Amino acid sequence: MITKSPVQGLAGQTHRLFEQVYDYILNRIESGEWKAHDKLPSVRSLAQELNVHRLTVFKAYQLLKQNGKVYVKDKSGYFVHPDCSLAAEHLDDPIISSYFLKHHLSEIHEAPVTYYSTAIDMFRYQGARIIPVDIGPDGYHLEQVEVYMKQYKPRLFYMNPTFQNPTGYIVPSEQRKKLVELAEQYRCLLVEDDPFRDIYFGQEPPSPLFIYDTAGCAIYIRSFSKYVAPGLRIAVVACRPVLMKTLLTAKSLFDNGTPLLNQKIFLHYFFSSRLQQHLKKLRIALHIRKQMMEEELASTDWKWMGPKGGLNLWVKLPDTISMDLLLAKSLEQSLSFVPGAICDPLKELTSWIRLSYSYVNEQQLREGVKRLVDLYQSLIAK
Ligand SMILES: Cc1ncc(COP(=O)(O)O)c(C=O)c1O
């Protein structure tokens, strides 16, 4: 669990600190957590809670007062102005309340075995508190998920349950239904990020969790960037209409919308038989590359689980070497990999790396892995 100050999640932005504190207070008021005429925490206690100077909180309160968000009563402190709280009916909707309660938005997140680092950055940027949950070759520990749901009351559970990036793990189908039930029971929104589903070797993966969702507590996202073009940034999103409305607004505020021309061209390709033919070939090509990478690594004492799909091997190296050093030396030889710590919100996975077999052709791949192994051997020999 990450316990740093909620306002520090925004540090590094040009936003001044007292403005961040202002936003933080306003969020809590607008979310309905602090209701009309509620007394706000004292300057001293809020400063302590947020780990900022008292003057910073004082300035934020002054600005809130000036903008009519709070009022001062009998010198006894600051109180929520009645015109400034959120209509109660909105709070029943998990996504709307997640949005307003974003400083409380607890993503249950897949670590110590990981996740896709951009998501970590995005959630942090929104001020979310990230609660990591373990995922392994057999999926989640459902008891742990339930305990966390009870304990932290997360607003949102972000997951990538099919060929997870970076591990390649699959959440088994029997867990999928149960996870949806838990989300429903604890009123938590599930976000199922599913960009690797079509890249399987052999058997097709289990159906998305989304198919079990009858209460409308899941959002399903399936990007096509992974096998049409990197950076294509076109995805299918499925969810109930009220959530879709909110998502559409958020998306257009965030990036003004994906260019229509790209979408039209993609749609044409999507409905043609060429996409399916391409996928068939891609699955074979990637399977061959994966096996090739595994062959090259077979002589090492590195450990990995052969993934049944996806684009990466998730590899554990013996603890003897710094991954930063290995990466720096690799880059000198035009080799690259993702250090595991980047995918771990707790930064504990220091002996793991993600090796991608999707970028380069077979010959380059074989050569590259050989060079990486040689480099590693030469570094540990020193
Ligand atoms: C799990 C996961 N979701 C989403 C994305 C990004 O998809 P897009 O390029 O469509 O934004 C990635 C890219 O690496 C990913 O690994």
The ligand as an SDF file (V2000), in Angstrom:
LIG
                    3D

 16 16  0  0  0  0  0  0  0  0999 V2000
   -1.9650   -3.9330  -20.6440 C   0  0  0  0  0  0  0  0  0  0  0  0
   -1.8930   -2.8090  -21.6410 C   0  0  0  0  0  0  0  0  0  0  0  0
   -2.9610   -2.0390  -21.8470 N   0  0  0  0  0  0  0  0  0  0  0  0
   -2.9310   -1.0380  -22.7510 C   0  0  0  0  0  0  0  0  0  0  0  0
   -1.8130   -0.7720  -23.4880 C   0  0  0  0  0  0  0  0  0  0  0  0
   -1.7930    0.3760  -24.4540 C   0  0  0  0  0  0  0  0  0  0  0  0
   -2.7240    0.2910  -25.4470 O   0  0  0  0  0  0  0  0  0  0  0  0
   -2.8350    1.4990  -26.4710 P   0  0  0  0  0  0  0  0  0  0  0  0
   -1.5590    1.5560  -27.2330 O   0  0  0  0  0  0  0  0  0  0  0  0
   -4.0120    1.1670  -27.3280 O   0  0  0  0  0  0  0  0  0  0  0  0
   -3.0420    2.7340  -25.6610 O   0  0  0  0  0  0  0  0  0  0  0  0
   -0.6760   -1.5320  -23.2930 C   0  0  0  0  0  0  0  0  0  0  0  0
    0.5600   -1.2260  -24.0280 C   0  0  0  0  0  0  0  0  0  0  0  0
    1.6370   -1.6600  -23.7410 O   0  0  0  0  0  0  0  0  0  0  0  0
   -0.7150   -2.5860  -22.3590 C   0  0  0  0  0  0  0  0  0  0  0  0
    0.3540   -3.3520  -22.1330 O   0  0  0  0  0  0  0  0  0  0  0  0
  1  2  1  0
  2  3  1  0
  2 15  2  0
  3  4  2  0
  4  5  1  0
  5  6  1  0
  5 12  2  0
  6  7  1  0
  7  8  1  0
  8  9  2  0
  8 10  1  0
  8 11  1  0
 12 13  1  0
 12 15  1  0
 13 14  2  0
 15 16  1  0
M  END
$$$$
